[in-house]
Amino acid sequence: MPWKQISGGLARISAGSVANVWGVSSASDIFRYTGNDSVPWVQIPGGLSDIGAAADGTVWGVSSVGDIFRFTWDSTHWVKIPGVLTRISVGSRNNVWGVNAAGNIFRYTGDDANPWVQIPGTLTDIGAGADGTVWGVNSAGNVFRYTGDQGDPNHWIQIPGTLTAISAGIKTNVWGVNSGANIFTYTGDDNKAWVQVAGGLVDIGAGTDGVVWGVNSAGNIYRWIRD
């Protein structure tokens, strides 16, 4: 079995690295992985509906009403950032992306006073990696990779396949799930883009160091075990 079940219950999960794994429950409770599978989760104050964790320790989240927060790693825990998002992904402190309820795409500018720049396109989920890699899926399940080419008015190239959620740790560790809860990992070849992995998940988090976590429709939590 390629997945090891970890005790607990989550609705969303994000894995920046083996040392920075976070999730939120269906009740919007926030949890951080302790590194100890026997007592795997510590609850963090606050309430979020989605969360993004990076290998460098950066953590962002959004609430059920779309408010955006960045984790501070001190007693205040969270600082509110202007804007409204429904999904957020964090590759590093310099690579934070999100989408709103209308499917508009935003990238963090690094300036909390004027934090977001809109990127052309429409997506329902997005995955940002530590190396600047960005992938997304739209409401039809189409899969896209960001080109980063400001001379290209489209900004995105479509990759064959159909997914509902996607996560990119780095360009060589991109994973997604489809509406049937099937799991796929990117091959590195756009022509034969995906290989299916055994199991069933509804959300997935891929880290910079190759770590992969996921949750299924029942809220069960799994960590990928390499052969």
N, C-alpha and C positions, 0 to 999 in steps of 0.2 A: 504494500500500500504506500503510495508516494506521499501521503499526508498523515501527519500526526495530530490527533485532536488534543487541544489544550483546553483545560477547564475554563468555564465562563460563558457569557452570552453577549454577543455584540451584533450590531446592525451594519456598521461601517468600520473599516480597518485601514490603517496606513502604516507602511513599514519603510522608514528611511534607511535603516541598517539593522543589523542584529541587535544593536544597543538602543534603538529608538523606534519602538513600535507602539502605536497608540490606536485606540478605538473608541467608538461611542455606541451606547446601547440603544434599544428602541425607545427607552424612556429618556434619552438624551444625556444620560450619565457618561462621564468621561473617564477613561482608564488608560494607564500607561503600563506596559509590560515590565516586570521586575527583573527578568532574566532568569527567574527560578520557576520552572514548570510546576513545582509543587504548590507554590503560592504565586500564581503568575501575574496578578493584576493589582495595582494600587489605584484607588479612585482619586481623581483630581477634582478640586472644586470647580463648579460651573456646569453649564448645560449647553450641549452642541448637538447638531444633527449631522455634521460631516467634519472630518478632520484630515489634516495633511501634515506628515512628519518627514523631516529630511535627515540625512546622515550627519549633517553638521550640528544637529540639535535644534534646528528651527522647527517650530510647530505653529500651525495656524488652524483656525476652525471657523465654522459658520453655525449660527443658531437656526432654530426652526423658522424664525421670522426673517432670516437673511442677514442678520448682523454679523460682522466680521471681527475676529479677535486673533491677536498674536500672543503666544505664551511667553511669559517673561522669566521663568525659572527663579522667581523670588516670591515673597509672601503675597504679592498682589495677584499673581498667577496669570491674569489676562489683561491686555490693553486693547481697547476697542479701536478699530481702524475704520475710517469713513468708507461707505459703500454698501452694496447689497448683493449677495451671492447665494447660490444654492449648493454649489459644489466647489471645492478648493483642492489644489494639489501643490505640494512644495517639494522641489528638487533640492533647493539650497536657499540660503537667505537672499540670494540674488535671482532666484528662478521660482517665483510664486505666481500661479495662474488660477483663474476661477471662471465659472460661468454663472449667469443669473437665470431666473425663471423663464425669461424670454429666449434663452439660448445665446445671449450676447457673451462674448469672450473678452476677458480682461487679464492684463499682465501687470504685476506690481512694479511701480517705478523706483522704489527705494526711498521715496519721499512720503512720509506719513501725512503731510499736509495736503498733498495732491497725489494720492497713492496709486491710481489706476489709469492705464491707457487702454482704450478699446482696440482690439485686434479684429480685422475683418473676418467674417465667417459666423457660423451658427453651430453650437455644440450643446450636448446635454451632459457630457462627462469629459474630463480632461486629466491627463497624466503628465507631470513635469519631472524630469530627471535632473540629477546633480550636474551632468555634463551639458546642460542646456537643451537636451532632447525634450520635445513636447509632442504628445499624441492626443487625439480626441475622437469621440464618436458623436454622431448627431442623432436626432430623434428617429430617423429611419434605420439606425444601426450601422450606417456607413462609417468607415474608419479612415482617419486622416493623420498625417504626420506634418508637423510644422516645418516649413522650409527655412525660415529665418531670413529669407531673401526679400528685402524691402523693395527691390525692383520688380518683384512678382506681385501683381495686384491680388492674386488668389491666396498667397501665403501658405496654403495647404495643398498637399498632394494626396489624392485618395489611394488607399492601399486596399487590395482585395480582402474581402471578409465582412462579417457582420457581427458586431458586438454591442453590448449595452453598457459595459463598464470597462475602463482601461486604466492601467498603471504602468509608469515607466520609471524604473530606478536609474538606469543609464541606457544608452542606445542598444546595448547587448542584453538587457534584462527588461523586456516589455511583455506584459501579460494582460489578458482580458477574459471576460466572460460574456456569454450571449444570453438571449432571453430564455433559453432552455437550461440555463445554469451550467452549460458546457464550458470547459476551461481551455484556454489556448495560450501558447507562448510563441513569440515572434521568432522566426527562423533566421532573420538577417537578410533574407532574399525577398524583395518585394513581389516577385512573380509567384513564389510559393511561400506566402507570407507567414502562415500559421500552422503549427502542429498541435493537435489536441492532446491534452493531458488528462489522465483518468481523474474522476471526481466530479463533484457538483458544487458550485459556489455562485453567490449572487454579488459579492464584492470581493476585491482582491487588492493587495498591496505588494508592490515589488520594490526592493531596496537596491541601493548602490552596490552592495557587496554580494548580490545574488540571492539574498534572503527573499522569501515569498510567503505571505500570509493570506488567509482568506476566511470568509464567513459564508455559511449557507443560509437557505431560506428559513431554517429553524433557529438561526442565531448561533449555531455551533461554530467554534473557532478552530482553524487548522493552520499548521505550519508545514511548508514544503520540506520533505526529507529527500535529499539527493541520494542517488544510487551510489 
